[in-house]
Amino acid sequence: MLRIAGIVSGNWAALASVLYLLIIVLAALFGPSLMPGDPLALSADIMLPPGGAHWLGTDDLGRDVLTQLVYGTRVSLVVGGVAAVTATLLGTAVGSVAGFAGGLLDTAIMRLAEFFQVIPGFILAVVIVTFVGPGPTRVVAVIALLAWPQTARVARGEVLRLAHAEFVDALRCIGLAEWRILFAEVIPNALGPVIAVGTLIVGYAILLESSLSFLGLYDPSVVSWGRMLSAGQQFLFTAWWLSVFPGLAILLTVLSLNLLGDTLSDALDPRRMAGRTGT
């Protein structure tokens, strides 16, 4: 933790990303309480530009853009976070077992992971959601299904690196079962790079959820950034604020998560850590 804090504090881009993510997390947690009411409630204040009582303006139905943006923050973070955690847990388990077992099981799992990676993820997500129907649970499941190969490959590589380490051989010598060595010793020591990849998956999940919402493949009764962006595209030249603000929210959130993921990758990469220790 101290190493991560040191790297973040010494990198202005990483520090700005952490501060921005902290702001949107606080907005997701406390924003709806500070802005009670229905974000989809209609009013007579139609297409008002930013300013006055409506800081970010209103849309063609008189709905406050700032209120929708705050409520959409919770949707994006919950979908992105749950999908990333699910994909990370699934990928870590599958990749670790593949790397530790080796042989035909390893080959089969890695070929399956490559199959998901070579297929365009967005197109596959659109096809699946179109068939199974929109909804938060289904979208999370689809995103996790598409993202698990990333963590699986990283987890497999780390497990392969640790499978014949000295402390693992010592545990085998004292008669510890292989499955206990894997889950109690190897996987915990392989989690650093996996966590960094998991952070990147949150950004990928938010972007994919926004894209599906933009196409209308999400619950229409739920406010989301992608849905706001879709509704505002027809007013791009007459009411720019309807598209610019949700677009900026998506851009800055995904960019911040990617920068944070790169920072965690530098801090938790065992090879770089060993290099710094050796110098």
VOVEXNU-909562 format. One line per field, with one value per atom (N, C-alpha, C): residue number from 1; residue in one letter; atom name; chain; x negated, y negated, z negated. Coordinates in pm, whole numbers. Atoms other than C-alpha are relative to their C-alpha. Example, Ala and Ser with C-alpha at 12.3 -4.5 7.8 and 13.67 -1.06 7.14 Angstrom:
num: c(1 1 1 2 2 2)
residu: c(A A A S S S)
atome: c(N CA C N CA C)
chaine: c(A A A A A A)
c1: c(-89 -1230 -90 82 -1367 77)
c2: c(119 450 -120 119 106 -109)
c3: c(0 -780 0 6 -714 -73)
! end
This chain:
num: c(1 1 1 2 2 2 3 3 3 4 4 4 5 5 5 6 6 6 7 7 7 8 8 8 9 9 9 10 10 10 11 11 11 12 12 12 13 13 13 14 14 14 15 15 15 16 16 16 17 17 17 18 18 18 19 19 19 20 20 20 21 21 21 22 22 22 23 23 23 24 24 24 25 25 25 26 26 26 27 27 27 28 28 28 29 29 29 30 30 30 31 31 31 32 32 32 33 33 33 34 34 34 35 35 35 36 36 36 37 37 37 38 38 38 39 39 39 40 40 40 41 41 41 42 42 42 43 43 43 44 44 44 45 45 45 46 46 46 47 47 47 48 48 48 49 49 49 50 50 50 51 51 51 52 52 52 53 53 53 54 54 54 55 55 55 56 56 56 57 57 57 58 58 58 59 59 59 60 60 60 61 61 61 62 62 62 63 63 63 64 64 64 65 65 65 66 66 66 67 67 67 68 68 68 69 69 69 70 70 70 71 71 71 72 72 72 73 73 73 74 74 74 75 75 75 76 76 76 77 77 77 78 78 78 79 79 79 80 80 80 81 81 81 82 82 82 83 83 83 84 84 84 85 85 85 86 86 86 87 87 87 88 88 88 89 89 89 90 90 90 91 91 91 92 92 92 93 93 93 94 94 94 95 95 95 96 96 96 97 97 97 98 98 98 99 99 99 100 100 100 101 101 101 102 102 102 103 103 103 104 104 104 105 105 105 106 106 106 107 107 107 108 108 108 109 109 109 110 110 110 111 111 111 112 112 112 113 113 113 114 114 114 115 115 115 116 116 116 117 117 117 118 118 118 119 119 119 120 120 120 121 121 121 122 122 122 123 123 123 124 124 124 125 125 125 126 126 126 127 127 127 128 128 128 129 129 129 130 130 130 131 131 131 132 132 132 133 133 133 134 134 134 135 135 135 136 136 136 137 137 137 138 138 138 139 139 139 140 140 140 141 141 141 142 142 142 143 143 143 144 144 144 145 145 145 146 146 146 147 147 147 148 148 148 149 149 149 150 150 150 151 151 151 152 152 152 153 153 153 154 154 154 155 155 155 156 156 156 157 157 157 158 158 158 159 159 159 160 160 160 161 161 161 162 162 162 163 163 163 164 164 164 165 165 165 166 166 166 167 167 167 168 168 168 169 169 169 170 170 170 171 171 171 172 172 172 173 173 173 174 174 174 175 175 175 176 176 176 177 177 177 178 178 178 179 179 179 180 180 180 181 181 181 182 182 182 183 183 183 184 184 184 185 185 185 186 186 186 187 187 187 188 188 188 189 189 189 190 190 190 191 191 191 192 192 192 193 193 193 194 194 194 195 195 195 196 196 196 197 197 197 198 198 198 199 199 199 200 200 200 201 201 201 202 202 202 203 203 203 204 204 204 205 205 205 206 206 206 207 207 207 208 208 208 209 209 209 210 210 210 211 211 211 212 212 212 213 213 213 214 214 214 215 215 215 216 216 216 217 217 217 218 218 218 219 219 219 220 220 220 221 221 221 222 222 222 223 223 223 224 224 224 225 225 225 226 226 226 227 227 227 228 228 228 229 229 229 230 230 230 231 231 231 232 232 232 233 233 233 234 234 234 235 235 235 236 236 236 237 237 237 238 238 238 239 239 239 240 240 240 241 241 241 242 242 242 243 243 243 244 244 244 245 245 245 246 246 246 247 247 247 248 248 248 249 249 249 250 250 250 251 251 251 252 252 252 253 253 253 254 254 254 255 255 255 256 256 256 257 257 257 258 258 258 259 259 259 260 260 260 261 261 261 262 262 262 263 263 263 264 264 264 265 265 265 266 266 266 267 267 267 268 268 268 269 269 269 270 270 270 271 271 271 272 272 272 273 273 273 274 274 274 275 275 275 276 276 276 277 277 277 278 278 278 279 279 279)
residu: c(M M M L L L R R R I I I A A A G G G I I I V V V S S S G G G N N N W W W A A A A A A L L L A A A S S S V V V L L L Y Y Y L L L L L L I I I I I I V V V L L L A A A A A A L L L F F F G G G P P P S S S L L L M M M P P P G G G D D D P P P L L L A A A L L L S S S A A A D D D I I I M M M L L L P P P P P P G G G G G G A A A H H H W W W L L L G G G T T T D D D D D D L L L G G G R R R D D D V V V L L L T T T Q Q Q L L L V V V Y Y Y G G G T T T R R R V V V S S S L L L V V V V V V G G G G G G V V V A A A A A A V V V T T T A A A T T T L L L L L L G G G T T T A A A V V V G G G S S S V V V A A A G G G F F F A A A G G G G G G L L L L L L D D D T T T A A A I I I M M M R R R L L L A A A E E E F F F F F F Q Q Q V V V I I I P P P G G G F F F I I I L L L A A A V V V V V V I I I V V V T T T F F F V V V G G G P P P G G G P P P T T T R R R V V V V V V A A A V V V I I I A A A L L L L L L A A A W W W P P P Q Q Q T T T A A A R R R V V V A A A R R R G G G E E E V V V L L L R R R L L L A A A H H H A A A E E E F F F V V V D D D A A A L L L R R R C C C I I I G G G L L L A A A E E E W W W R R R I I I L L L F F F A A A E E E V V V I I I P P P N N N A A A L L L G G G P P P V V V I I I A A A V V V G G G T T T L L L I I I V V V G G G Y Y Y A A A I I I L L L L L L E E E S S S S S S L L L S S S F F F L L L G G G L L L Y Y Y D D D P P P S S S V V V V V V S S S W W W G G G R R R M M M L L L S S S A A A G G G Q Q Q Q Q Q F F F L L L F F F T T T A A A W W W W W W L L L S S S V V V F F F P P P G G G L L L A A A I I I L L L L L L T T T V V V L L L S S S L L L N N N L L L L L L G G G D D D T T T L L L S S S D D D A A A L L L D D D P P P R R R R R R M M M A A A G G G R R R T T T G G G T T T)
atome: c(N CA C N CA C N CA C N CA C N CA C N CA C N CA C N CA C N CA C N CA C N CA C N CA C N CA C N CA C N CA C N CA C N CA C N CA C N CA C N CA C N CA C N CA C N CA C N CA C N CA C N CA C N CA C N CA C N CA C N CA C N CA C N CA C N CA C N CA C N CA C N CA C N CA C N CA C N CA C N CA C N CA C N CA C N CA C N CA C N CA C N CA C N CA C N CA C N CA C N CA C N CA C N CA C N CA C N CA C N CA C N CA C N CA C N CA C N CA C N CA C N CA C N CA C N CA C N CA C N CA C N CA C N CA C N CA C N CA C N CA C N CA C N CA C N CA C N CA C N CA C N CA C N CA C N CA C N CA C N CA C N CA C N CA C N CA C N CA C N CA C N CA C N CA C N CA C N CA C N CA C N CA C N CA C N CA C N CA C N CA C N CA C N CA C N CA C N CA C N CA C N CA C N CA C N CA C N CA C N CA C N CA C N CA C N CA C N CA C N CA C N CA C N CA C N CA C N CA C N CA C N CA C N CA C N CA C N CA C N CA C N CA C N CA C N CA C N CA C N CA C N CA C N CA C N CA C N CA C N CA C N CA C N CA C N CA C N CA C N CA C N CA C N CA C N CA C N CA C N CA C N CA C N CA C N CA C N CA C N CA C N CA C N CA C N CA C N CA C N CA C N CA C N CA C N CA C N CA C N CA C N CA C N CA C N CA C N CA C N CA C N CA C N CA C N CA C N CA C N CA C N CA C N CA C N CA C N CA C N CA C N CA C N CA C N CA C N CA C N CA C N CA C N CA C N CA C N CA C N CA C N CA C N CA C N CA C N CA C N CA C N CA C N CA C N CA C N CA C N CA C N CA C N CA C N CA C N CA C N CA C N CA C N CA C N CA C N CA C N CA C N CA C N CA C N CA C N CA C N CA C N CA C N CA C N CA C N CA C N CA C N CA C N CA C N CA C N CA C N CA C N CA C N CA C N CA C N CA C N CA C N CA C N CA C N CA C N CA C N CA C N CA C N CA C N CA C N CA C N CA C N CA C N CA C N CA C N CA C N CA C N CA C N CA C N CA C N CA C N CA C N CA C N CA C N CA C N CA C N CA C N CA C N CA C N CA C N CA C N CA C N CA C N CA C N CA C N CA C N CA C N CA C N CA C N CA C N CA C N CA C N CA C N CA C N CA C N CA C N CA C N CA C N CA C N CA C N CA C N CA C N CA C N CA C N CA C N CA C N CA C N CA C N CA C N CA C N CA C)
chaine: c(A A A A A A A A A A A A A A A A A A A A A A A A A A A A A A A A A A A A A A A A A A A A A A A A A A A A A A A A A A A A A A A A A A A A A A A A A A A A A A A A A A A A A A A A A A A A A A A A A A A A A A A A A A A A A A A A A A A A A A A A A A A A A A A A A A A A A A A A A A A A A A A A A A A A A A A A A A A A A A A A A A A A A A A A A A A A A A A A A A A A A A A A A A A A A A A A A A A A A A A A A A A A A A A A A A A A A A A A A A A A A A A A A A A A A A A A A A A A A A A A A A A A A A A A A A A A A A A A A A A A A A A A A A A A A A A A A A A A A A A A A A A A A A A A A A A A A A A A A A A A A A A A A A A A A A A A A A A A A A A A A A A A A A A A A A A A A A A A A A A A A A A A A A A A A A A A A A A A A A A A A A A A A A A A A A A A A A A A A A A A A A A A A A A A A A A A A A A A A A A A A A A A A A A A A A A A A A A A A A A A A A A A A A A A A A A A A A A A A A A A A A A A A A A A A A A A A A A A A A A A A A A A A A A A A A A A A A A A A A A A A A A A A A A A A A A A A A A A A A A A A A A A A A A A A A A A A A A A A A A A A A A A A A A A A A A A A A A A A A A A A A A A A A A A A A A A A A A A A A A A A A A A A A A A A A A A A A A A A A A A A A A A A A A A A A A A A A A A A A A A A A A A A A A A A A A A A A A A A A A A A A A A A A A A A A A A A A A A A A A A A A A A A A A A A A A A A A A A A A A A A A A A A A A A A A A A A A A A A A A A A A A A A A A A A A A A A A A A A A A A A A A A A A A A A A A A A A A A A A A A A A A A A A A A A A A A A A A A A A A A A A A A A A A A A A A A A A A A A A A A A A A A A A A A A A A A A A A A A A A A A A A A A A A A A A A A A A A A A A A A A A A A A A A A A A A A A A A A A A A A A A A A A A A A A A A A A A A A A)
c1: c(-82 0 -85 88 -282 -66 61 -445 99 -103 -117 22 -21 -64 -116 115 -417 0 -5 -376 110 -111 -38 -34 31 -162 -107 105 -459 39 -48 -249 126 -114 -17 121 -113 197 71 -60 250 71 -62 324 132 -123 579 107 -96 740 63 -51 771 98 -89 924 132 -123 1173 86 -76 1273 61 -56 1317 123 -114 1551 122 -117 1771 52 -47 1781 85 -79 1900 132 -124 2152 96 -85 2281 60 -47 2309 98 -78 2454 79 -69 2573 151 -146 2922 67 -58 2975 5 4 2878 92 -90 3097 119 -113 3416 99 -99 3691 -32 14 3734 -82 80 3456 68 -73 3701 129 -121 3971 1 -13 4101 29 -29 4123 18 -21 4202 -129 129 3835 -70 47 3758 -120 119 3415 -65 68 3272 -151 145 2896 -55 59 2658 0 -2 2693 126 -117 2934 32 -44 3139 -43 42 3024 -145 142 2645 -50 42 2606 110 -108 2927 107 -108 3240 13 -16 3341 133 -121 3633 129 -118 3868 -5 9 3761 -71 69 3551 -139 127 3247 -116 112 2923 -92 88 2718 56 -62 2967 -11 14 2967 -144 142 2588 -42 34 2561 61 -62 2811 -66 68 2636 -136 129 2308 11 -19 2443 18 -23 2562 -131 125 2229 -100 97 2018 43 -47 2237 -17 13 2252 -148 142 1881 -70 66 1774 39 -46 1988 -51 50 1893 -150 146 1523 -34 26 1532 33 -40 1718 -102 98 1478 -135 129 1175 -2 -7 1286 3 -11 1383 -132 125 1068 -115 106 842 9 -18 990 -34 22 986 -146 139 643 -97 89 485 3 -11 619 -70 64 503 -152 144 154 -61 53 111 12 -21 254 -83 74 92 66 -48 132 118 -114 452 100 -93 661 -45 56 433 21 -16 441 145 -142 821 51 -48 883 -57 60 639 54 -62 789 139 -131 1132 -14 23 995 -34 35 844 122 -122 1179 81 -74 1348 -75 77 1063 -4 8 1059 135 -131 1435 20 -27 1528 98 -80 1659 130 -121 1907 107 -97 2071 60 -51 2098 94 -86 2245 137 -126 2508 85 -73 2604 60 -47 2631 113 -103 2828 127 -118 3059 82 -71 3144 56 -43 3163 82 -75 3313 -82 75 3192 28 -15 3150 -136 130 2873 -70 62 2814 -53 44 2794 -120 113 2562 -127 116 2330 -53 42 2325 -70 60 2246 -139 131 1963 -101 91 1813 -41 30 1836 -104 94 1640 -134 122 1381 -85 77 1273 -130 128 1006 -119 113 796 -64 55 759 -49 43 731 -142 134 423 -104 95 258 -20 11 339 -79 74 209 -150 142 -118 -66 57 -171 -10 3 -84 -112 111 -326 -134 124 -594 -23 13 -520 7 -26 -442 -123 123 -805 -95 80 -922 -48 60 -1131 98 -92 -859 108 -98 -616 -60 67 -867 -15 11 -917 132 -132 -543 31 -20 -536 -81 87 -823 60 -60 -626 134 -118 -334 131 -123 -84 67 -74 189 -13 18 161 107 -106 499 -15 24 408 -116 112 79 49 -49 264 83 -95 545 -47 45 366 -130 132 21 -26 36 -13 91 -93 302 -14 19 260 -125 122 -93 5 -13 29 104 -113 304 -38 38 102 33 -33 109 145 -141 459 88 -76 592 -14 22 435 85 -82 609 148 -138 934 43 -30 917 28 -22 890 135 -127 1191 118 -108 1405 26 -16 1340 60 -55 1409 148 -139 1734 88 -77 1852 19 -9 1774 96 -89 1954 145 -137 2257 56 -45 2275 33 -26 2255 132 -125 2537 119 -107 2747 24 -11 2675 86 -78 2828 138 -130 3128 7 2 3018 -23 8 3069 139 -131 3358 37 -36 3539 44 -43 3659 -116 119 3301 -80 82 3101 -145 141 2756 -64 72 2488 20 -19 2525 138 -136 2900 13 0 2848 -67 73 2597 84 -85 2837 114 -111 3123 -47 48 2904 -61 69 2750 80 -81 3044 2 5 2995 -144 142 2617 -34 34 2613 91 -91 2903 -5 11 2851 -121 125 2487 -18 22 2504 61 -63 2725 -94 96 2441 -137 135 2129 -22 22 2178 -1 13 2259 -119 118 1990 -127 117 1735 -8 -1 1842 -54 50 1781 -148 140 1452 -92 87 1306 -4 -3 1417 -83 77 1275 -148 140 956 -63 53 911 -25 18 960 -118 116 707 -131 122 451 -27 16 514 -47 43 479 -147 142 145 -88 77 26 -9 1 129 -86 84 -39 -148 139 -367 -34 28 -332 3 -22 -224 -68 70 -427 -120 110 -659 -137 129 -929 -58 49 -950 -34 31 -935 -135 128 -1226 -114 102 -1418 -32 23 -1370 -71 66 -1469 -148 137 -1783 -89 83 -1897 -14)
c2: c(121 0 -125 116 -240 -22 11 -162 -62 54 -233 -148 141 -557 -86 76 -666 -24 15 -602 -95 89 -776 -145 138 -1082 -62 52 -1113 -11 3 -1091 -86 93 -1386 57 -59 -1193 104 -100 -905 -65 70 -1146 -65 60 -1335 105 -109 -1003 47 -45 -894 -102 105 -1228 -3 -1 -1217 121 -120 -858 -10 21 -953 -88 91 -1234 73 -67 -1013 111 -99 -742 -67 75 -1000 -46 40 -1125 117 -118 -771 37 -39 -713 -100 101 -1043 -93 89 -1223 16 -16 -1067 -48 51 -1161 -152 146 -1522 -53 40 -1528 95 -92 -1348 -25 13 -1286 90 -85 -1114 -73 66 -1197 -5 -2 -1117 -80 81 -1353 -112 103 -1588 -136 135 -1966 -90 97 -2277 -70 65 -2388 81 -81 -2249 -65 39 -2273 -127 116 -2527 25 -17 -2585 3 -3 -2535 -136 124 -2795 -11 24 -2923 119 -111 -2658 134 -125 -2392 -16 25 -2389 56 -62 -2156 -2 12 -2250 107 -99 -2047 57 -63 -1814 -36 34 -1814 32 -30 -1681 -75 81 -1930 68 -72 -1682 -60 61 -1814 92 -81 -1694 40 -31 -1713 114 -106 -1496 134 -125 -1235 48 -36 -1244 67 -55 -1178 139 -131 -892 100 -88 -751 44 -38 -749 129 -122 -487 121 -112 -267 44 -34 -285 66 -57 -216 137 -131 70 105 -96 239 29 -20 182 75 -64 286 146 -138 600 87 -76 709 25 -17 651 100 -96 841 142 -133 1131 54 -44 1144 30 -22 1115 130 -125 1396 121 -112 1622 22 -12 1547 47 -42 1588 149 -142 1925 88 -82 2059 -3 13 1922 66 -61 2041 152 -146 2395 46 -37 2402 -3 11 2281 102 -93 2509 145 -138 2822 32 -22 2780 105 -108 3040 -38 19 3080 -101 94 2884 -144 132 2583 -39 28 2606 -30 18 2637 -133 126 2344 -120 112 2118 -16 10 2202 -62 61 2114 -149 142 1784 -75 64 1706 -15 9 1780 -125 119 1509 -128 120 1267 -40 34 1288 -47 46 1229 -144 138 857 -4 -7 809 -76 82 532 66 -65 718 121 -117 1035 -41 49 837 -43 43 681 120 -120 1022 71 -74 1184 -75 78 899 -8 2 886 128 -128 1254 21 -28 1271 -114 113 925 -91 94 610 19 -9 577 -4 12 500 132 -129 863 65 -60 981 -73 78 697 32 -35 774 137 -135 1142 1 5 1061 -62 66 823 91 -93 1075 114 -108 1346 -43 49 1126 -41 57 997 101 -94 1308 48 -48 1417 -88 89 1110 37 -36 1198 145 -140 1568 12 -8 1514 -56 58 1289 94 -92 1528 124 -119 1824 -28 34 1645 -11 14 1560 135 -133 1913 84 -72 2059 -46 54 1830 50 -37 1934 150 -143 2303 77 -71 2407 -90 85 2135 82 -75 2241 25 -19 2186 102 -101 2397 139 -130 2681 42 -33 2659 50 -44 2694 140 -135 3000 101 -91 3151 37 -31 3129 71 -81 3308 -75 78 3024 35 -37 3111 -107 92 2956 -109 100 2786 -104 96 2626 -93 85 2503 -105 92 2349 -112 100 2173 -76 65 2092 -76 61 1994 -63 50 1954 -115 104 1758 -131 127 1502 -76 65 1432 -44 37 1394 -108 91 1141 -142 138 821 -41 35 808 23 -28 958 -116 115 669 -118 109 422 18 -28 591 -17 18 594 -145 144 215 -44 32 191 54 -60 420 -86 90 174 -105 98 -90 62 -71 163 28 -32 264 -124 125 -97 -42 39 -168 91 -95 147 -20 25 78 -128 126 -279 20 -27 -149 75 -74 98 -90 94 -174 -98 92 -404 62 -69 -142 42 -36 -96 140 -138 249 1 8 169 -35 28 117 -147 139 -196 -82 73 -285 -42 31 -320 -110 109 -640 48 -35 -575 -101 96 -779 29 -35 -588 -38 37 -645 -151 145 -1017 -43 33 -1028 32 -37 -849 -99 95 -1086 -137 133 -1393 -13 8 -1301 -76 69 -1439 -152 144 -1778 -50 30 -1788 -143 135 -2122 -107 98 -2287 0 -9 -2165 88 -75 -2060 65 -49 -2006 139 -130 -1698 115 -103 -1507 -19 28 -1679 49 -34 -1622 151 -146 -1247 57 -48 -1199 -26 30 -1372 91 -89 -1162 138 -130 -841 -7 15 -967 -10 23 -1089 121 -116 -784 115 -109 -530 -36 43 -734 9 -5 -763 144 -141 -389 62 -53 -312 -52 55 -547 64 -67 -395 144 -137 -46 7 4 -139 -24 28 -278 124 -122 37 108 -98 247 -24 32 63 34 -19 90 147 -138 456 103 -95 611 57 -58 856 -15 13 828 -140 137 450 -21 11 480 62 -65 723 -84 85 489 -119 114 197 44 -50 412 30 -34 530 -118 120 178 -72)
c3: c(0 0 0 3 -80 135 -133 255 98 -89 438 -28 37 243 47 -44 325 149 -145 697 41 -34 707 -32 41 516 88 -86 752 145 -138 1069 4 3 1133 71 -73 1384 -87 87 1141 -118 113 856 43 -52 1068 24 -23 1164 -130 129 802 -58 52 702 76 -79 990 -35 34 911 -139 134 546 6 -14 650 54 -57 866 -92 98 599 -107 98 347 61 -68 603 11 -10 652 -135 133 277 -60 71 159 93 -93 475 0 -1 489 -128 125 122 0 -8 193 108 -108 505 1 7 398 112 -105 644 117 -118 977 106 -102 1225 137 -127 1507 -6 14 1378 103 -103 1648 -63 47 1610 121 -108 1811 40 -32 1810 109 -112 2154 67 -78 2321 -53 59 2077 3 0 2120 -142 134 1827 -66 76 1555 -83 83 1294 -89 86 1116 54 -63 1362 46 -24 1348 132 -126 1646 105 -96 1823 -15 -3 1903 140 -131 2184 63 -75 2428 -75 83 2157 -132 121 1890 -115 108 1692 -22 35 1508 38 -48 1670 -114 112 1350 -85 79 1161 70 -75 1436 0 -3 1449 -132 132 1074 -17 10 1083 95 -95 1390 -49 57 1198 -80 80 959 89 -90 1246 65 -69 1430 -94 94 1121 -50 48 998 108 -110 1338 27 -27 1402 -111 113 1053 -15 16 1030 115 -116 1383 -13 14 1313 -109 108 983 45 -49 1145 100 -100 1441 -63 65 1214 -80 77 982 92 -93 1271 74 -75 1471 -88 90 1169 -31 31 1078 120 -119 1433 42 -42 1523 -97 99 1198 10 -13 1235 128 -127 1599 -13 12 1516 -95 100 1216 46 -46 1378 123 -122 1717 89 -86 1990 86 -87 2187 -57 62 1936 25 -26 1971 145 -142 2350 35 -31 2364 -52 59 2129 75 -70 2311 141 -133 2650 -13 23 2508 -26 27 2375 129 -128 2715 90 -79 2878 -36 42 2669 33 -24 2727 146 -142 3106 55 -44 3138 -45 41 3140 -117 122 2787 9 -6 2860 85 -89 3149 -69 71 2941 -112 107 2651 53 -61 2878 39 -41 3017 -121 118 2673 -69 70 2512 84 -86 2814 -18 14 2766 -140 137 2385 -59 49 2339 -89 83 2160 -148 145 1786 -66 67 1535 -23 29 1436 127 -127 1797 57 -52 1897 -79 82 1604 39 -37 1700 136 -133 2064 -6 12 1971 -67 68 1730 92 -94 1997 102 -100 2238 -60 60 1989 -75 82 1796 65 -56 2051 -32 30 1971 -134 131 1603 -1 -4 1686 54 -58 1902 -96 95 1644 -120 115 1357 38 -45 1559 6 -9 1630 -136 134 1264 -71 63 1150 60 -63 1404 -57 56 1262 -142 140 904 -24 23 956 -44 37 916 -79 88 680 -120 110 383 -114 112 124 36 -42 332 -7 11 358 -146 142 -17 -56 45 -75 50 -52 148 -81 76 -50 -135 131 -375 15 -23 -210 12 -15 -162 132 -121 88 108 -112 433 2 -5 416 -110 107 83 34 -43 224 99 -102 519 -61 47 332 -124 123 5 17 -12 130 136 -134 508 43 -46 592 -79 71 308 43 -43 431 146 -141 790 22 -15 720 41 -31 772 142 -139 1154 35 -28 1155 -45 50 945 94 -95 1187 125 -118 1481 -34 43 1283 1 -5 1255 143 -140 1632 49 -42 1669 -44 43 1470 108 -107 1738 125 -116 2014 -20 29 1844 8 -6 1805 145 -141 2171 76 -69 2288 -44 48 2067 61 -61 2200 147 -142 2556 19 -8 2497 -32 33 2332 114 -114 2626 110 -103 2857 -49 55 2628 -55 50 2507 -151 145 2140 -51 59 1901 26 -32 2033 -121 119 1683 -88 78 1554 68 -54 1600 10 -19 1745 93 -84 1917 148 -139 2241 50 -37 2246 17 -13 2187 130 -123 2471 123 -112 2702 19 -9 2619 47 -35 2672 137 -129 3006 105 -99 3204 -22 30 3036 -10 15 3078 36 -46 3262 -58 60 3080 -152 147 2722 -31 12 2695 -136 135 2319 -24 18 2356 37 -40 2523 -63 46 2395 -143 141 2021 -26 19 2027 76 -72 2292 -77 83 2071 -121 116 1774 38 -45 1970 31 -40 2115 -121 115 1786 -94 88 1589 57 -62 1835 5 -4 1877 -139 136 1500 -45 37 1451 74 -74 1725 -57 61 1571 -136 129 1228 20 -27 1376 40 -37 1535 -123 121 1201 -89 81 1014 65 -69 1281 -28 32 1221 -145 142 845 -41 45 826 88 -87 1108 -75 80 927 67 -68 1195 -22 24 1159 -146 143 782 -31 23 791 55 -59 1020 -88 89 784 -128 122 486 26 -32 664 16 -15 738 -132)
! end
